[in-house]
Amino acid sequence: MKKRWITSLLLLTGLFTWNVTAFASENVIQIIEAQHDKSALFIRLFISLVALVLYIGTCRTALLFLHYKEIFGAKDALARILFNSRSLSTTNVRNLKQSAFLQQYKKALAEKTGQGNAFGLDTNILMHYPAETFEILKNEAIVLSREVQKELDGLKNSTDKETSANARRAFKAIEDAQRQGQSLTILPSVDYKTITQLKLTDTMDDRILAAYLQLHKQGKAIYFLTNDRGAKITARNAGMPIVEIEPSAKQGKKSGTGIMITGVIGFILLVGLVGYNAFSFFQANQAVKQHFYNTVSPSFGKGTEMTNNYAEIIERINEDPEHIYFPENAEQFIEPTKEGRAIYQSLQALEWTERKPLTDQLREILKPLTDKYYPEINLVQLSDETIQTVFFFGQSDLRFGLAVLNWREDVSNDSALIELLAIDASDVGFKVFESNSTLDEVKFELIPLLNRGPFEE
């Protein structure tokens, strides 16, 4: 009867021990798998972000090319993008419409120059293109109504800084033209009687037009130069020749609009992909934490406080000549510690792909020590990251790194972990885990570090 009870008790004890060990091992595997998933999702997130940035750059380049093509032609547009790459980041696409008008403006003036014509300038042209206008018409006769001068003088004192600056630039362009000897005549103001005879009203715009229309009626070949739609309509109605500035071709606008719509759709899809990958990454991060917190220590349980009975553990170590931390064994670790520390510090300056040869040297340093103190450890099966972590913890004393490695062989062995903490808290320890209050907290630091290595990539 007693034999049956003893046999049953042994079977139950063995079954319980096997289940607990298997459970702990399974949780560790789950933690490692969750960390791998997290790393893979981080790479996906990074790639999608890079793709989004490249896509934005490509769309901007295409849009800029279309605008340049409309203004300068396809050949010059391609040359500007290829040989002036800074324009991709510095050019304001909105301002290119103004450049497009300027090209059409120059083209329209070129058709009228060199024919003995005079050009009467409106205020808005001088407010926006003063230097360009005088440059194009440097060999032509230019006339300027006194009302234009008065209007510019009023705008010069405007409270709006941009308006004031534009008016001052206009005055500078007029003065520069005079100094350079250009043909520039300022016409006197037209009286009310003349304005009435020309069938115009007594407004500033009509007074400006009247000065030029009067010359036209007298047989002078003159063109009114304005970009004001209202002024153009009035001039045409009064029979005043004007410089017609053709608008840009609509075909380019349509193709540009199509590309913009396609670009926006692609941008939305890529932003959605980045958002999905970011959400998946944060979920994986939470899964890693959850798996770790679900790990239950077999003898202490989740959140169990660490033992304070370290003195007895150290006393037992000091009485065991075969233990790695037996006082008389310390001397044989001095040279391996120095050599390993030098190699480890060299690893820090290398890329992860370049660390393999030096890590193999670290294995060679560990081999005679593990053969003597921990013969059950197979260094060949350990990853480079684990080897590097051993020397991370063993920079001051390689014994401490080996003690960490010994626990890593069986992470469910809380006795080995408590012994490691006792050593860390002793006179020969380094107080690495002094701030941790539970075994689970220590595991949360050690397990990821032993798997990914000490170097943040």
C-alpha positions as CSV (number, residue, x, y, z in Angstrom):
1,M,0.0,0.0,0.0
2,K,2.8,2.4,1.0
3,K,4.6,1.5,-2.3
4,R,1.6,2.6,-4.3
5,W,1.3,5.9,-2.5
6,I,5.0,6.6,-3.0
7,T,4.9,5.6,-6.6
8,S,1.8,7.8,-7.2
9,L,3.4,10.7,-5.4
10,L,6.6,10.4,-7.5
11,L,4.6,10.2,-10.7
12,L,2.5,13.3,-9.7
13,T,5.6,15.2,-8.7
14,G,7.4,14.3,-12.0
15,L,4.3,15.2,-14.0
16,F,4.0,18.6,-12.2
17,T,7.7,19.4,-12.7
18,W,7.6,18.5,-16.4
19,N,4.5,20.6,-17.0
20,V,5.9,23.7,-15.2
21,T,9.2,23.4,-17.1
22,A,7.4,22.9,-20.4
23,F,5.1,25.9,-19.6
24,A,8.1,28.1,-18.8
25,S,9.9,27.0,-22.0
26,E,6.9,27.6,-24.1
27,N,6.5,31.1,-22.8
28,V,10.1,31.9,-23.5
29,I,9.6,30.7,-27.1
30,Q,6.5,32.8,-27.4
31,I,8.5,35.8,-26.2
32,I,11.2,35.2,-28.8
33,E,8.6,34.7,-31.6
34,A,6.8,37.9,-30.6
35,Q,10.0,39.8,-30.6
36,H,10.8,38.5,-34.1
37,D,7.4,39.5,-35.3
38,K,8.0,43.0,-33.8
39,S,11.3,43.3,-35.6
40,A,9.8,42.2,-38.9
41,L,6.9,44.8,-38.5
42,F,9.4,47.5,-37.7
43,I,11.2,46.8,-41.0
44,R,7.9,46.9,-42.9
45,L,7.0,50.2,-41.2
46,F,10.4,51.7,-42.1
47,I,10.2,50.6,-45.7
48,S,6.7,52.0,-46.1
49,L,7.8,55.3,-44.6
50,V,10.8,55.4,-47.1
51,A,8.4,54.6,-49.9
52,L,6.1,57.4,-48.9
53,V,8.9,59.9,-48.8
54,L,10.2,58.8,-52.2
55,Y,6.6,58.9,-53.6
56,I,6.1,62.5,-52.5
57,G,9.5,63.4,-54.1
58,T,8.5,61.7,-57.3
59,C,5.1,63.4,-57.5
60,R,6.7,66.8,-56.8
61,T,9.3,66.2,-59.5
62,A,6.6,65.2,-62.1
63,L,4.4,68.2,-61.2
64,L,7.4,70.5,-61.4
65,F,8.4,69.0,-64.8
66,L,4.9,69.7,-66.2
67,H,5.0,73.3,-65.0
68,Y,8.5,73.8,-66.4
69,K,7.4,72.1,-69.7
70,E,4.5,74.5,-70.0
71,I,6.8,77.5,-69.4
72,F,10.1,76.6,-71.0
73,G,9.4,73.5,-73.2
74,A,10.1,69.8,-72.6
75,K,13.9,69.9,-73.3
76,D,14.6,72.9,-71.0
77,A,12.3,71.5,-68.4
78,L,14.2,68.2,-68.2
79,A,17.5,70.1,-68.1
80,R,16.4,72.3,-65.3
81,I,15.4,69.3,-63.2
82,L,18.5,67.2,-64.0
83,F,21.1,70.0,-63.7
84,N,19.5,72.0,-61.0
85,S,18.3,69.4,-58.5
86,R,18.0,72.0,-55.7
87,S,14.9,73.4,-57.5
88,L,13.0,70.2,-56.5
89,S,13.1,71.3,-52.9
90,T,13.3,75.1,-53.2
91,T,10.9,75.9,-56.0
92,N,7.4,77.0,-54.9
93,V,5.1,75.3,-57.4
94,R,2.4,77.9,-56.8
95,N,4.7,80.7,-58.0
96,L,5.3,78.9,-61.3
97,K,1.9,80.2,-62.5
98,Q,3.3,83.7,-62.3
99,S,6.4,82.5,-64.2
100,A,4.1,81.1,-66.9
101,F,2.4,84.4,-67.3
102,L,5.7,86.2,-67.5
103,Q,6.8,83.9,-70.4
104,Q,3.5,84.6,-72.2
105,Y,4.0,88.3,-71.4
106,K,7.5,88.4,-72.9
107,K,6.3,86.5,-76.0
108,A,3.4,89.0,-76.6
109,L,5.8,92.0,-76.2
110,A,8.4,90.4,-78.6
111,E,5.8,90.4,-81.3
112,K,5.3,94.2,-81.0
113,T,8.8,95.4,-80.5
114,G,11.2,96.6,-83.2
115,Q,8.3,98.1,-85.3
116,G,8.5,101.7,-84.0
117,N,5.6,101.3,-81.6
118,A,5.3,103.1,-78.3
119,F,4.0,101.4,-75.2
120,G,1.8,103.0,-72.5
121,L,2.2,101.3,-69.2
122,D,-0.6,100.7,-66.6
123,T,0.0,100.7,-62.9
124,N,-0.5,96.9,-62.3
125,I,2.2,96.0,-64.8
126,L,4.7,98.2,-63.0
127,M,3.6,96.8,-59.6
128,H,4.4,93.2,-60.7
129,Y,6.9,93.2,-63.5
130,P,8.8,96.6,-63.5
131,A,12.3,95.4,-64.1
132,E,11.2,92.8,-66.7
133,T,9.1,95.3,-68.6
134,F,11.9,97.9,-68.9
135,E,14.4,95.2,-69.9
136,I,12.2,93.9,-72.7
137,L,11.4,97.5,-73.9
138,K,14.9,98.9,-73.5
139,N,15.0,99.8,-77.2
140,E,11.4,100.9,-77.4
141,A,9.6,104.2,-76.7
142,I,7.8,104.1,-73.4
143,V,5.1,106.6,-72.2
144,L,3.8,106.9,-68.7
145,S,0.7,108.7,-67.6
146,R,1.1,111.2,-64.7
147,E,-1.8,109.3,-63.1
148,V,0.3,106.1,-63.0
149,Q,3.0,108.0,-61.1
150,K,0.4,109.5,-58.7
151,E,-1.1,106.0,-58.1
152,L,2.3,104.5,-57.4
153,D,3.1,107.3,-55.0
154,G,0.0,106.5,-53.0
155,L,0.7,102.7,-53.0
156,K,4.2,103.4,-51.8
157,N,2.7,104.6,-48.5
158,S,0.4,101.6,-48.2
159,T,0.2,99.9,-44.8
160,D,0.5,96.6,-46.6
161,K,4.2,95.8,-46.7
162,E,4.1,93.8,-49.9
163,T,2.2,96.5,-51.8
164,S,4.5,99.2,-50.5
165,A,7.6,97.2,-51.5
166,N,6.2,96.6,-55.0
167,A,5.5,100.3,-55.5
168,R,9.1,101.2,-54.4
169,R,10.5,98.6,-56.8
170,A,8.4,100.2,-59.6
171,F,9.8,103.7,-58.8
172,K,13.4,102.2,-58.8
173,A,12.8,100.6,-62.2
174,I,11.5,103.9,-63.6
175,E,14.5,105.8,-62.2
176,D,17.0,103.2,-63.5
177,A,15.4,103.5,-67.0
178,Q,15.8,107.3,-67.0
179,R,19.5,107.0,-65.9
180,Q,20.3,104.5,-68.5
181,G,18.9,106.8,-71.2
182,Q,15.8,104.8,-72.2
183,S,13.1,106.5,-74.2
184,L,10.7,107.3,-71.3
185,T,8.2,110.1,-71.5
186,I,5.8,111.0,-68.6
187,L,2.6,112.4,-70.1
188,P,0.7,115.3,-68.4
189,S,-2.7,114.7,-66.9
190,V,-5.6,114.8,-69.3
191,D,-8.3,117.4,-68.5
192,Y,-11.9,116.6,-68.0
193,K,-13.0,118.0,-71.4
194,T,-10.7,115.6,-73.2
195,I,-11.8,112.7,-71.1
196,T,-15.4,113.4,-72.0
197,Q,-14.6,113.8,-75.7
198,L,-12.9,110.3,-75.6
199,K,-16.1,109.0,-74.1
200,L,-14.4,108.0,-70.8
201,T,-15.3,108.7,-67.2
202,D,-13.5,110.7,-64.6
203,T,-11.9,107.7,-62.8
204,M,-8.3,106.9,-62.2
205,D,-8.2,104.0,-64.6
206,D,-10.0,106.0,-67.4
207,R,-7.6,109.0,-66.9
208,I,-4.6,106.7,-67.3
209,L,-6.2,105.2,-70.5
210,A,-7.1,108.7,-71.8
211,A,-3.5,109.8,-71.9
212,Y,-2.6,107.0,-74.2
213,L,-5.8,107.0,-76.2
214,Q,-5.2,110.7,-77.0
215,L,-1.9,109.9,-78.6
216,H,-3.5,107.1,-80.5
217,K,-6.2,109.4,-81.8
218,Q,-3.4,111.8,-83.0
219,G,-2.0,109.0,-85.1
220,K,0.8,107.7,-82.8
221,A,1.5,104.0,-83.1
222,I,1.0,103.1,-79.4
223,Y,-0.1,100.0,-77.4
224,F,-1.7,100.0,-74.0
225,L,0.2,97.5,-71.7
226,T,-2.0,96.2,-68.8
227,N,-2.9,93.0,-67.1
228,D,-6.2,94.5,-65.6
229,R,-9.2,92.8,-67.3
230,G,-11.4,95.8,-66.6
231,A,-8.9,98.2,-68.2
232,K,-8.6,95.9,-71.2
233,I,-12.3,95.8,-71.8
234,T,-12.5,99.6,-71.5
235,A,-9.6,100.0,-73.9
236,R,-11.0,97.7,-76.5
237,N,-14.3,99.5,-76.3
238,A,-12.6,102.9,-76.8
239,G,-10.6,101.6,-79.8
240,M,-7.3,101.6,-78.0
241,P,-4.8,98.9,-79.2
242,I,-3.6,96.7,-76.4
243,V,-0.9,94.0,-76.0
244,E,-2.9,90.8,-75.9
245,I,-1.3,88.2,-73.6
246,E,-2.5,84.7,-74.5
247,P,-3.3,82.4,-71.5
248,S,-1.4,79.1,-71.1
249,A,-2.6,76.1,-73.0
250,K,-5.4,74.2,-71.3
251,Q,-4.0,70.8,-72.3
252,G,-1.1,71.1,-69.8
253,K,-3.5,72.0,-67.1
254,K,-5.7,68.9,-67.8
255,S,-2.7,66.6,-67.8
256,G,-1.4,68.2,-64.6
257,T,-4.8,67.8,-63.0
258,G,-4.9,64.1,-64.0
259,I,-1.4,63.5,-62.5
260,M,-2.4,65.4,-59.3
261,I,-5.5,63.3,-58.9
262,T,-3.5,60.1,-59.4
263,G,-0.8,61.4,-57.0
264,V,-3.4,62.2,-54.3
265,I,-4.9,58.7,-54.6
266,G,-1.4,57.1,-54.4
267,F,-0.6,59.3,-51.4
268,I,-3.7,58.3,-49.5
269,L,-3.0,54.6,-50.2
270,L,0.6,54.9,-49.0
271,V,-0.4,56.9,-45.9
272,G,-3.0,54.1,-45.1
273,L,-0.2,51.5,-45.5
274,V,2.1,53.4,-43.2
275,G,-0.8,53.7,-40.7
276,Y,-1.6,50.0,-40.9
277,N,2.1,49.0,-40.4
278,A,2.4,51.4,-37.5
279,F,-0.7,50.0,-35.8
280,S,0.6,46.4,-36.4
281,F,4.0,47.3,-34.9
282,F,2.5,48.8,-31.8
283,Q,0.2,45.7,-31.4
284,A,3.3,43.5,-31.7
285,N,5.0,45.6,-29.1
286,Q,2.1,45.1,-26.7
287,A,2.1,41.3,-27.5
288,V,5.8,41.1,-26.5
289,K,5.0,42.8,-23.1
290,Q,1.9,40.6,-22.6
291,H,3.8,37.4,-23.3
292,F,6.5,38.4,-20.9
293,Y,4.1,39.4,-18.1
294,N,2.3,36.1,-18.6
295,T,5.5,34.2,-17.8
296,V,5.1,32.6,-14.4
297,S,8.0,31.5,-12.3
298,P,7.6,27.9,-11.1
299,S,8.6,28.5,-7.5
300,F,7.9,32.1,-6.9
301,G,5.0,33.1,-9.2
302,K,4.4,36.3,-11.0
303,G,5.5,39.4,-9.2
304,T,7.1,37.5,-6.3
305,E,9.6,39.6,-4.3
306,M,13.2,38.6,-4.6
307,T,14.9,37.0,-1.6
308,N,17.1,39.0,0.7
309,N,18.9,35.9,1.9
310,Y,21.9,36.7,-0.2
311,A,24.5,36.2,2.6
312,E,23.9,32.5,2.8
313,I,24.3,32.1,-1.0
314,I,27.6,34.0,-1.0
315,E,28.8,32.0,2.0
316,R,28.0,28.8,0.1
317,I,29.9,30.0,-3.0
318,N,33.0,30.9,-0.9
319,E,33.1,27.3,0.3
320,D,32.8,25.7,-3.2
321,P,36.2,25.5,-5.0
322,E,34.6,24.5,-8.2
323,H,32.3,27.5,-8.3
324,I,33.3,30.3,-10.8
325,Y,33.1,32.9,-8.0
326,F,35.2,31.0,-5.5
327,P,37.8,33.7,-4.4
328,E,40.9,31.8,-5.5
329,N,39.4,31.4,-9.0
330,A,39.3,35.1,-9.7
331,E,42.9,35.5,-10.9
332,Q,42.4,33.2,-14.0
333,F,39.7,35.6,-15.3
334,I,41.8,38.8,-15.2
335,E,43.5,38.4,-18.6
336,P,40.3,37.0,-20.4
337,T,38.4,40.0,-19.0
338,K,40.9,42.5,-20.3
339,E,41.2,40.9,-23.7
340,G,37.4,40.5,-24.1
341,R,36.8,44.1,-23.0
342,A,39.2,45.4,-25.7
343,I,37.5,43.3,-28.4
344,Y,34.0,44.2,-27.2
345,Q,34.8,47.9,-27.3
346,S,36.1,47.5,-30.9
347,L,32.7,45.9,-31.8
348,Q,30.8,49.0,-30.9
349,A,32.4,51.0,-33.8
350,L,31.5,48.3,-36.4
351,E,28.3,47.6,-38.4
352,W,26.5,44.4,-37.4
353,T,27.6,42.7,-40.6
354,E,31.3,43.4,-39.7
355,R,31.2,42.0,-36.2
356,K,31.4,38.3,-37.1
357,P,35.2,37.8,-37.0
358,L,35.7,39.6,-33.6
359,T,32.7,37.7,-32.1
360,D,34.4,34.5,-33.1
361,Q,37.4,35.6,-31.1
362,L,35.2,36.2,-28.1
363,R,33.9,32.6,-28.5
364,E,37.6,31.4,-28.4
365,I,38.1,33.3,-25.1
366,L,35.0,31.8,-23.6
367,K,35.7,28.2,-24.6
368,P,38.3,27.1,-22.1
369,L,36.3,28.8,-19.3
370,T,33.0,27.2,-20.2
371,D,34.7,23.8,-20.6
372,K,35.9,24.1,-17.0
373,Y,33.0,25.7,-15.2
374,Y,30.0,25.1,-17.4
375,P,30.7,22.1,-19.7
376,E,27.0,21.7,-20.6
377,I,27.1,25.0,-22.5
378,N,27.5,24.6,-26.3
379,L,29.1,27.8,-27.5
380,V,28.7,26.8,-31.2
381,Q,24.9,26.9,-30.9
382,L,24.8,30.3,-29.3
383,S,24.1,33.3,-31.5
384,D,26.6,36.1,-32.0
385,E,24.2,38.4,-30.1
386,T,24.3,36.2,-27.1
387,I,28.1,36.0,-27.1
388,Q,28.3,39.8,-27.3
389,T,25.9,40.1,-24.4
390,V,28.1,37.9,-22.3
391,F,30.9,40.3,-22.7
392,F,28.6,43.3,-22.3
393,F,27.9,42.0,-18.7
394,G,31.5,40.8,-18.3
395,Q,33.4,44.0,-19.2
396,S,34.5,44.5,-15.6
397,D,34.6,40.8,-14.7
398,L,34.0,38.1,-17.2
399,R,32.7,35.8,-14.4
400,F,29.6,37.9,-14.2
401,G,28.9,37.5,-18.0
402,L,29.4,33.7,-17.7
403,A,27.0,33.6,-14.7
404,V,24.4,35.4,-16.9
405,L,25.1,32.9,-19.7
406,N,24.7,30.0,-17.2
407,W,21.2,31.2,-16.2
408,R,20.3,31.7,-19.9
409,E,20.7,27.9,-20.5
410,D,17.6,27.4,-18.2
411,V,15.6,30.6,-17.8
412,S,13.1,28.7,-15.7
413,N,15.8,28.0,-13.0
414,D,15.0,30.7,-10.5
415,S,17.7,29.3,-8.1
416,A,20.4,30.2,-10.6
417,L,18.8,33.7,-11.1
418,I,18.7,34.3,-7.4
419,E,22.3,33.3,-7.1
420,L,23.2,35.7,-9.9
421,L,21.4,38.5,-8.1
422,A,23.2,37.6,-4.8
423,I,26.6,37.9,-6.6
424,D,25.5,41.2,-8.2
425,A,24.6,42.6,-4.8
426,S,27.8,41.3,-3.1
427,D,31.2,43.1,-2.7
428,V,32.4,41.6,-6.0
429,G,29.2,42.5,-7.8
430,F,28.3,45.6,-9.9
431,K,24.7,46.4,-8.6
432,V,23.4,46.0,-12.2
433,F,20.0,44.8,-11.0
434,E,19.8,46.8,-7.8
435,S,16.7,48.8,-9.0
436,N,14.7,45.6,-9.8
437,S,12.3,44.4,-7.1
438,T,11.0,41.2,-8.7
439,L,12.4,38.2,-10.6
440,D,10.1,39.0,-13.5
441,E,11.6,42.5,-13.8
442,V,15.1,41.0,-14.1
443,K,13.9,38.5,-16.7
444,F,12.3,41.3,-18.7
445,E,15.7,43.0,-19.0
446,L,17.8,39.9,-19.6
447,I,15.8,37.8,-22.1
448,P,15.5,40.4,-24.8
449,L,19.1,41.5,-24.3
450,L,20.4,38.0,-24.6
451,N,18.4,37.5,-27.9
452,R,19.0,40.8,-29.7
453,G,22.4,41.6,-28.3
454,P,23.7,44.8,-26.6
455,F,23.9,46.9,-29.7
456,E,20.9,49.0,-30.7
457,E,20.8,48.8,-34.5
